[in-house]
Amino acid sequence: MISNDNLQINLINKKYPNGIKYLIKRFRRPYPTNIEYIRRLDKEYRIIRDKGFVRTFHRVCDLLDIIKDKNIPHVLRGSAASSLVCYQLGISDIDPIKENIPLTRFMNFCRDTQPDIDLDVPHWVRDSLIDEFHEKHPNKVARISNKVMYKPKSAMREAIRQFGYRKFLPRHYKLEDIFPDPYQRKNVKKYAKSLIGKQRQWSLHCGGLIVFKDEVPNDLWLKPERKQIVLDKYDVEEQNLIKIDLLCNRGLSQLWELSNKPVSEYDPFDEKAAELLCRGEVLGLTQSESRTMRKTILALQPKSVYDVALALALIRPAAADGGRKAAYLRSNGGGKRQIITDEDAIEYISDSVDCSLDKADYYRRGFSKQIPNVISEFMTRLQNQKNSVEKADILKELRHSPKYSYCRGHALAYGQLVWALAYWKSREPKKFWEATLKHCNSSYRKWVHPRQNILAGNYLYNKVQGTPMQQFEKTGWWNTPDFLSKRFGCEDSQGVTYFSGLVANTRTIYRYKKKLVLMSIGVDNNRFEDLIIDKRIFKGGRQWTFVEGCGLRKSQFNSDFIEVSHLV
């Protein structure tokens, strides 16, 4: 272990191979002199050396050189934000020592697989960056594929075609109408069942790049013109190949339109951005405009970028579905320690069975991927150290491990992006909505973003000239300052709330053994109401455009919603 505060870089270089020495020369930030930083770098160097990850970091640096030369903004997603080497190389803008993010989730001595480094760039430059990366490493870079498997619906459609039916199949068809013969229907169903789980076709992975040491083997090419090979991410992991994910991020496209300032350089305690978020004005903020995120932000009342990062982590399935989010919000962050991020799970496992963080991550991945031998090893260790009550409590906490959760670095990286967008929305709403409408897709209905754009003072041309209703019926949105209909509104009367509005967003969930519809509706110029509707109230599978009804207004975690009892 390094202990000398005045240890110089040339002393460190003597311990490591030339690959790491050259990696140090590629640092884009000054070499640290603080002993805590030097110790952390020393640990990362040893892991990179012992696990054979030197080429991985060099290839990522090659891609980063192209990005930096073109002055393209990027965000490092995933657990790589916990690496100090990534920070020094300029791959990440998050200082893991300052932000207290342990390395274990990214790479450790108990993990032999290649470290996963994912980069987000604006969506319109990604393909050109991939082409330039191909040119930099000719015949050594390829794009991976996805195996598309048969699922019940696709298997049934394929079985119908195989049994001779070649006509168009509507969305809602009846097998009895296609095959009147019961014996034939039985054979169709049997064949469809046999297809489920088998590979249907190959598709192109959204951003996975493989860098081979030598040229790409000829037998791996699927579509050479697209640089696509017949390997998916699981094949890559088994063969321990170098994989870099270069992914699109429309939030970066949106921000790039507003400023070239890196997301890490915005004031993490900006008051105007905090006030905007505390009001729940999240429309247009990539990663944060969903109903769930809006309600979580309203509950947390964020004062800094760290609160936004926490909100992003809280809404992931492992925290949300496991009741941890509700418990955290009820206790206002106090009380029993909650497992929100992957690092929380690692630390909890380490404390529970008294093992190193590296070994705890090994157990976490075992639970996450449901690996029997790893789980068995953990259970044996737990049995030897804990009584039955403690054992039951620990297993109860770990039961949601297979569900997806954020790591701290990933949450903070996306939190910084959301915070930067909130900064501009709070100061330049007109420019913000111009950039949003230009670059971003929305989970809301087509009319919502244009509506916000018009309210910010921007003019939008609509090819249909007429009343707002006529424009809405033809194009899905309208370009006048007036709301679509004056009859839309919401009022409370003697404990019952009556509403009438235009549907902005819907989502179906399962809660308390019920199928529920979460719906947001526009009821005024810049006012939305949230509805919770029992699925049984809906009639058929109709696509709702306007809704009208009544229900009881309730409040939870600083936000209101209407529990619908009747729809017209």
C-alpha positions in Angstrom: 0.0 0.0 0.0 1.3 3.4 -0.9 1.8 5.7 2.2 4.2 8.5 1.2 2.4 11.7 0.5 5.1 13.0 -1.7 5.2 9.9 -3.9 6.0 10.9 -7.5 4.5 9.5 -10.7 7.9 8.0 -11.8 7.9 5.8 -8.7 4.5 4.5 -9.6 5.4 3.8 -13.2 8.1 1.4 -12.1 5.5 -1.0 -10.7 3.4 -1.3 -13.8 3.8 -2.5 -17.4 4.2 -0.2 -20.4 0.5 -0.3 -21.2 -0.4 1.4 -17.9 2.5 3.8 -18.2 1.1 4.9 -21.6 -2.4 5.0 -20.1 -1.1 7.5 -17.5 0.3 9.6 -20.4 -3.2 9.8 -21.8 -4.6 11.4 -18.7 -6.5 14.6 -19.5 -6.5 15.8 -15.9 -3.4 16.6 -13.8 -2.0 13.7 -11.9 -3.2 13.9 -8.3 -0.9 14.4 -5.3 -3.4 13.6 -2.6 -2.6 10.3 -0.9 -6.3 9.1 -1.0 -6.3 9.6 -4.8 -2.9 7.9 -5.2 -4.1 4.9 -3.2 -7.2 4.6 -5.3 -5.3 4.8 -8.5 -2.8 2.2 -7.3 -5.7 -0.2 -6.6 -7.2 0.4 -10.1 -3.9 0.0 -11.8 -3.4 -3.4 -10.1 -6.8 -4.6 -11.1 -6.3 -3.4 -14.7 -2.9 -5.1 -14.8 -3.9 -8.4 -13.2 -7.2 -8.8 -15.1 -5.8 -7.8 -18.5 -8.0 -4.7 -19.0 -5.3 -2.4 -20.4 -6.4 -2.7 -24.0 -10.0 -2.0 -23.0 -9.1 1.4 -21.6 -6.9 2.3 -24.6 -9.7 1.5 -27.0 -12.1 3.6 -25.1 -9.5 6.4 -25.2 -9.3 6.0 -29.0 -13.0 6.6 -29.2 -12.9 9.5 -26.8 -10.2 11.2 -28.8 -12.6 11.3 -31.8 -15.4 12.7 -29.5 -13.1 15.3 -28.0 -11.5 16.4 -31.3 -15.0 17.3 -32.5 -16.0 19.0 -29.3 -19.0 16.7 -28.9 -20.6 16.5 -25.4 -20.8 13.1 -23.8 -22.0 11.5 -20.6 -20.5 8.3 -19.1 -23.3 6.1 -18.0 -23.2 3.0 -15.8 -20.8 2.0 -13.1 -17.7 3.2 -14.9 -18.4 6.6 -13.3 -17.0 5.1 -10.1 -13.5 4.7 -11.7 -10.8 7.3 -10.9 -8.9 6.2 -13.9 -11.9 7.0 -16.1 -12.1 10.4 -14.4 -8.4 11.1 -15.0 -8.7 10.0 -18.6 -11.6 12.4 -19.2 -14.0 9.6 -19.9 -16.0 10.6 -16.9 -16.7 14.0 -15.3 -17.5 12.6 -11.9 -14.8 12.5 -9.3 -15.5 9.2 -7.4 -13.4 10.2 -4.4 -15.2 13.6 -4.0 -18.6 11.9 -4.5 -17.7 8.9 -2.3 -18.5 6.3 -4.9 -16.7 2.9 -4.3 -15.0 1.1 -7.2 -16.4 -2.3 -6.5 -19.5 -2.2 -8.7 -17.3 -1.4 -11.8 -14.4 -3.7 -11.4 -12.7 -5.7 -8.6 -10.4 -8.6 -7.9 -13.3 -11.1 -7.7 -14.6 -10.2 -11.2 -13.0 -11.5 -14.4 -15.4 -10.1 -17.0 -14.4 -7.0 -19.0 -15.5 -3.7 -17.4 -18.6 -2.2 -19.0 -18.0 1.3 -20.3 -21.0 3.0 -21.9 -20.9 6.5 -23.5 -23.9 8.6 -24.3 -23.6 11.2 -27.2 -26.2 13.3 -29.1 -28.3 11.2 -31.3 -27.5 12.8 -34.6 -23.7 12.2 -34.4 -23.5 8.6 -33.1 -23.5 6.9 -36.5 -20.7 9.2 -37.9 -18.7 8.5 -34.7 -19.0 4.8 -35.2 -17.9 5.2 -38.9 -14.8 7.1 -37.8 -14.0 4.5 -35.1 -14.2 1.9 -37.8 -11.7 3.9 -39.9 -9.3 4.2 -37.0 -9.3 0.5 -36.4 -10.0 -1.0 -39.9 -11.4 -4.5 -39.9 -11.2 -4.8 -36.1 -14.4 -3.1 -35.0 -17.8 -4.6 -35.4 -21.4 -4.0 -34.1 -23.0 -6.7 -32.1 -26.5 -8.1 -32.6 -29.5 -9.0 -30.5 -31.2 -12.4 -30.6 -34.9 -11.9 -31.2 -36.8 -14.8 -29.6 -40.3 -16.0 -30.3 -42.8 -14.9 -27.7 -46.4 -16.2 -27.4 -47.9 -13.6 -29.8 -45.2 -13.8 -32.5 -45.1 -17.6 -32.2 -48.8 -17.8 -32.8 -48.6 -15.5 -35.8 -45.8 -17.5 -37.3 -47.7 -20.8 -36.7 -50.7 -19.4 -38.5 -48.5 -18.5 -41.5 -46.9 -21.9 -41.5 -50.3 -23.6 -41.7 -51.1 -21.8 -44.9 -52.8 -18.5 -43.9 -51.1 -15.7 -45.9 -53.6 -12.8 -45.5 -53.2 -9.8 -43.2 -53.7 -10.5 -39.5 -55.5 -7.7 -37.7 -54.4 -6.8 -34.2 -57.4 -8.5 -32.6 -58.1 -11.7 -34.5 -59.8 -14.9 -33.5 -58.2 -18.2 -34.3 -61.7 -19.7 -34.8 -62.3 -17.4 -37.7 -59.1 -18.4 -39.4 -59.2 -22.2 -38.8 -62.8 -23.5 -38.2 -61.5 -27.1 -37.9 -60.8 -27.8 -34.1 -58.2 -30.4 -35.0 -56.3 -27.9 -37.1 -56.5 -25.2 -34.4 -55.0 -27.8 -31.9 -52.1 -28.4 -34.3 -51.5 -24.6 -34.8 -51.4 -24.1 -31.0 -49.1 -27.0 -30.5 -46.7 -25.7 -33.1 -46.8 -22.2 -31.7 -46.0 -23.5 -28.3 -42.9 -25.3 -29.7 -41.6 -22.0 -31.2 -41.7 -20.1 -27.9 -38.1 -19.4 -26.7 -36.5 -20.2 -30.0 -34.6 -17.6 -32.0 -36.7 -15.7 -34.5 -34.1 -13.4 -36.1 -31.1 -11.2 -35.6 -31.5 -7.5 -34.9 -28.8 -4.7 -34.6 -27.8 -3.8 -31.1 -28.5 -0.2 -30.3 -24.8 0.8 -29.7 -22.6 -2.2 -28.8 -19.1 -2.1 -30.5 -16.7 -5.0 -30.3 -13.0 -4.3 -30.8 -11.0 -7.4 -31.8 -7.3 -7.7 -31.2 -6.8 -8.9 -34.8 -9.2 -8.7 -37.7 -12.8 -9.8 -37.3 -13.2 -13.5 -38.2 -15.0 -14.0 -41.5 -17.4 -16.5 -40.2 -18.8 -13.9 -37.7 -20.0 -11.4 -40.3 -23.8 -11.2 -40.6 -24.1 -8.0 -42.6 -20.6 -6.7 -43.5 -22.0 -3.5 -45.0 -23.4 -2.6 -41.6 -20.3 -4.0 -39.8 -22.7 -6.4 -37.9 -21.6 -9.8 -36.5 -23.5 -12.8 -35.2 -22.6 -12.3 -31.5 -24.9 -10.8 -28.9 -23.9 -9.3 -25.5 -24.0 -12.7 -23.8 -21.7 -14.2 -26.4 -19.3 -11.2 -25.9 -19.3 -11.7 -22.1 -18.6 -15.4 -22.4 -15.7 -14.8 -24.8 -14.4 -11.9 -22.7 -14.2 -9.5 -25.7 -13.8 -5.8 -25.4 -17.2 -4.1 -25.7 -17.9 -0.4 -25.8 -21.5 0.9 -25.8 -21.9 4.1 -27.8 -25.5 5.1 -27.2 -27.8 8.0 -28.2 -29.1 10.5 -25.6 -31.6 13.0 -26.8 -31.1 15.0 -23.6 -27.6 15.7 -24.6 -28.8 16.7 -28.1 -31.2 19.0 -26.3 -28.6 20.5 -24.1 -26.0 20.9 -26.9 -28.5 23.1 -28.7 -28.5 25.3 -25.6 -24.9 25.3 -24.5 -21.5 23.6 -24.9 -20.9 23.7 -21.1 -20.3 20.2 -19.7 -23.0 19.0 -17.4 -20.6 18.6 -14.4 -19.9 22.4 -14.5 -23.4 23.6 -13.6 -23.9 24.8 -10.0 -25.1 21.7 -8.1 -27.1 23.9 -5.7 -28.6 26.3 -8.3 -31.7 27.9 -6.7 -33.7 28.5 -9.8 -33.3 24.9 -11.0 -34.3 23.7 -7.6 -37.4 25.9 -7.5 -38.5 24.7 -10.9 -38.2 21.0 -9.9 -39.9 21.6 -6.5 -42.9 22.9 -8.4 -43.0 19.6 -10.4 -42.4 21.4 -13.8 -40.6 18.4 -15.3 -42.1 18.4 -18.8 -39.3 18.4 -21.4 -36.6 17.2 -18.9 -35.3 14.0 -20.4 -35.2 11.1 -18.0 -37.5 13.0 -15.6 -40.8 13.9 -17.2 -42.7 10.7 -16.4 -45.5 10.7 -13.9 -43.6 8.5 -11.5 -40.5 10.8 -11.6 -42.6 13.9 -11.2 -44.3 12.6 -8.1 -41.0 11.4 -6.6 -39.5 14.9 -7.2 -42.5 16.5 -5.6 -42.1 14.3 -2.6 -38.3 14.9 -2.3 -38.5 18.7 -3.0 -34.9 18.6 -4.4 -32.5 21.3 -3.4 -29.5 19.9 -5.3 -28.3 17.7 -8.1 -27.8 14.9 -5.5 -31.5 14.9 -4.7 -32.3 14.5 -8.4 -29.9 11.6 -8.6 -31.6 10.0 -5.6 -35.0 10.4 -7.3 -33.7 8.7 -10.4 -32.5 5.8 -8.3 -35.7 5.6 -6.3 -38.0 5.0 -9.2 -36.1 1.9 -10.5 -37.9 -1.4 -10.0 -35.6 -2.8 -7.2 -36.4 0.2 -5.0 -39.9 1.1 -6.2 -41.4 -2.4 -6.4 -39.8 -3.5 -3.2 -41.5 -0.8 -1.2 -38.2 0.9 -0.4 -39.1 4.1 -2.2 -42.3 4.5 -0.2 -40.5 3.6 3.0 -37.8 6.2 2.2 -40.3 8.9 1.4 -42.4 8.2 4.5 -39.3 8.4 6.8 -38.0 11.4 4.8 -34.7 9.6 4.4 -34.4 8.6 8.1 -35.0 5.5 10.0 -33.9 2.1 8.7 -31.2 2.0 6.0 -32.7 1.4 2.6 -31.1 -0.4 -0.3 -31.6 2.0 -3.2 -28.5 1.6 -5.4 -26.3 -1.3 -6.3 -23.6 0.0 -3.9 -26.1 0.0 -1.1 -26.8 -3.7 -1.8 -23.0 -4.4 -1.9 -22.4 -2.7 1.5 -25.4 -4.4 3.0 -24.2 -7.9 1.9 -20.7 -7.0 3.2 -22.0 -6.1 6.6 -24.4 -9.0 6.7 -21.9 -11.8 6.2 -18.7 -10.0 7.1 -16.9 -10.2 3.8 -15.0 -7.8 1.6 -16.8 -5.4 -0.8 -15.4 -7.4 -3.8 -16.8 -10.6 -2.4 -20.1 -8.9 -1.6 -20.4 -7.8 -5.3 -19.8 -11.4 -6.3 -22.8 -12.4 -4.1 -24.9 -9.4 -5.4 -24.4 -10.5 -9.0 -25.2 -14.1 -8.0 -28.6 -12.9 -6.6 -29.2 -10.6 -9.5 -28.6 -13.3 -12.2 -30.0 -16.1 -10.0 -26.9 -18.2 -10.2 -27.6 -21.3 -8.0 -24.0 -22.1 -6.8 -23.3 -18.5 -5.8 -26.6 -18.2 -3.9 -25.8 -21.6 -2.2 -22.4 -20.3 -1.2 -23.9 -17.2 0.3 -26.6 -19.2 2.1 -24.0 -21.4 3.7 -22.0 -18.4 4.9 -25.2 -16.8 6.2 -26.3 -19.9 8.0 -22.9 -20.1 9.8 -23.0 -16.5 11.0 -26.6 -15.5 11.7 -29.6 -16.8 13.6 -32.9 -17.6 12.0 -34.4 -14.2 12.7 -31.5 -12.2 11.3 -31.3 -14.6 8.3 -34.9 -14.1 7.5 -34.5 -10.3 7.6 -31.4 -10.4 5.3 -33.1 -12.6 2.7 -36.2 -10.3 2.8 -34.0 -7.4 2.0 -32.3 -9.2 -0.9 -35.5 -10.7 -2.5 -35.7 -7.8 -5.0 -32.1 -8.1 -6.1 -32.9 -9.6 -9.5 -34.8 -6.4 -10.4 -33.0 -3.5 -12.1 -31.5 -0.8 -10.0 -29.1 2.2 -10.6 -25.6 2.4 -9.4 -24.5 5.7 -7.7 -22.3 6.9 -10.6 -25.0 6.3 -13.2 -27.7 8.1 -11.1 -25.4 11.1 -10.6 -24.4 11.3 -14.2 -28.0 11.4 -15.3 -28.9 13.7 -12.4 -26.4 16.2 -13.7 -28.0 16.1 -17.1 -31.5 16.7 -15.7 -30.1 19.5 -13.5 -28.5 21.2 -16.5 -31.7 21.0 -18.5 -33.6 22.4 -15.5 -31.1 25.3 -15.3 -32.0 26.3 -18.8 -35.7 25.8 -18.5 -35.8 28.0 -15.5 -33.9 30.8 -17.3 -34.6 30.5 -21.0 -37.9 28.7 -21.4 -38.4 29.8 -25.0 -35.0 28.5 -26.1 -35.4 25.4 -24.0 -38.6 24.4 -25.7 -37.2 25.1 -29.1 -34.4 22.7 -28.4 -36.8 20.2 -26.8 -39.3 20.1 -29.7 -36.4 19.8 -32.2 -34.6 16.9 -30.6 -36.8 15.0 -28.1 -39.4 12.4 -28.3 -41.9 12.4 -25.4 -43.8 9.7 -23.5 -46.7 12.1 -23.5 -49.3 12.5 -26.3 -48.4 14.5 -29.4 -50.1 17.7 -28.3 -48.2 18.1 -25.0 -44.8 19.4 -26.0 -46.1 21.7 -28.8 -48.5 23.1 -26.3 -45.7 23.9 -23.9 -43.7 25.4 -26.7 -46.5 27.8 -27.7 -47.0 28.8 -24.0 -43.3 29.7 -23.9 -43.9 32.2 -26.7 -42.8 30.2 -29.8 -44.9 30.1 -33.0 -45.5 26.7 -34.6 -46.9 26.2 -38.1 -49.8 23.8 -38.4 -50.6 22.6 -42.0 -54.3 22.6 -41.0 -55.9 26.0 -40.9 -59.0 26.2 -38.8 -60.2 25.9 -35.2 -58.1 24.2 -32.5 -60.4 21.2 -32.6 -60.1 20.9 -36.4 -56.3 21.0 -36.1 -56.3 18.5 -33.2 -58.5 16.0 -35.1 -56.2 16.2 -38.2 -52.7 16.6 -36.8 -52.9 15.7 -33.1 -52.0 19.2 -31.9 -53.0 22.8 -32.3 -51.1 26.1 -32.5 -53.3 28.7 -30.8 -52.8 30.1 -27.3 -56.3 29.0 -26.3 -56.9 25.6 -24.8 -58.6 23.0 -27.0 -62.0 23.3 -25.3 -63.5 25.6 -22.7 -65.5 22.8 -21.2 -62.3 21.2 -19.9 -61.7 21.8 -16.2 -61.7 20.3 -12.7 -63.6 21.4 -9.6 -64.3 20.0 -6.1 -67.8 19.9 -4.7 -68.8 18.3 -1.4 -66.0 15.9 -1.2 -66.3 14.8 -4.9 -64.1 16.0 -7.7 -65.5 16.4 -11.2 -63.1 16.5 -14.1 -63.1 16.8 -17.9 -59.9 16.9 -19.8 -57.7 15.8 -22.7 -55.6 12.7 -22.2 -51.9 13.5 -22.0 -50.4 10.2 -20.8 -51.5 6.7 -19.8 -49.8 3.8 -18.1 -51.2 0.4 -16.9 -49.8 -1.2 -13.8 -50.6 -4.0 -11.3 -51.1 -3.0 -7.7 -52.9 -4.8 -4.8 -54.0 -7.6 -7.2 -55.7 -5.0 -9.4 -55.0 -3.7 -12.9 -54.9 0.1 -12.6 -54.5 2.8 -15.2 -52.5 5.8 -14.3 -53.6 8.8 -16.5 -52.6 12.4 -16.7 -55.1 14.8 -18.3 -54.9 18.5 -19.4 -57.7 20.5 -17.9 -56.5 24.1 -18.4 -53.8 26.1 -20.2 -50.9 24.8 -18.1 -52.6 22.5 -15.7 -52.6 18.8 -15.5 -54.5 16.4 -13.2 -53.4 12.8 -12.3 -56.0 10.0 -12.3 -55.9 6.5 -10.9 -58.6 4.3 -12.6 -59.5 0.7 -12.0 -59.2 -1.1 -15.3 -62.7 -2.5 -14.9 -64.1 1.0 -15.4 -62.8 1.1 -19.0 -65.0 -0.3 -21.7 -63.2 -2.6 -24.1 -59.8 -1.6 -25.4 -60.7 1.8 -26.7 -58.1 4.5 -27.1 -59.1 7.4 -24.9 -58.8 10.9 -26.2 -61.1 12.8 -23.9 -62.2 11.8 -20.4 -64.9 13.0 -18.1 -66.0 11.7 -14.8 -65.7 12.0 -11.0 -63.8 10.6 -8.1 -62.2 11.4 -4.7 -59.2 13.7 -4.5 -56.4 12.3 -2.4 -52.9 13.4 -1.5 -49.6 11.5 -1.0 -46.0 12.7 -0.7 -46.7 16.4 -1.6 -48.8 15.5 -4.7 -52.5 15.2 -5.4 -54.4 12.7 -7.5 -58.0 11.7 -8.2 -59.1 8.1 -7.5 -61.8 7.7 -10.2 -65.1 6.2 -9.3 -67.0 6.9 -12.5 -66.3 7.7 -16.1 -68.8 9.1 -18.6 
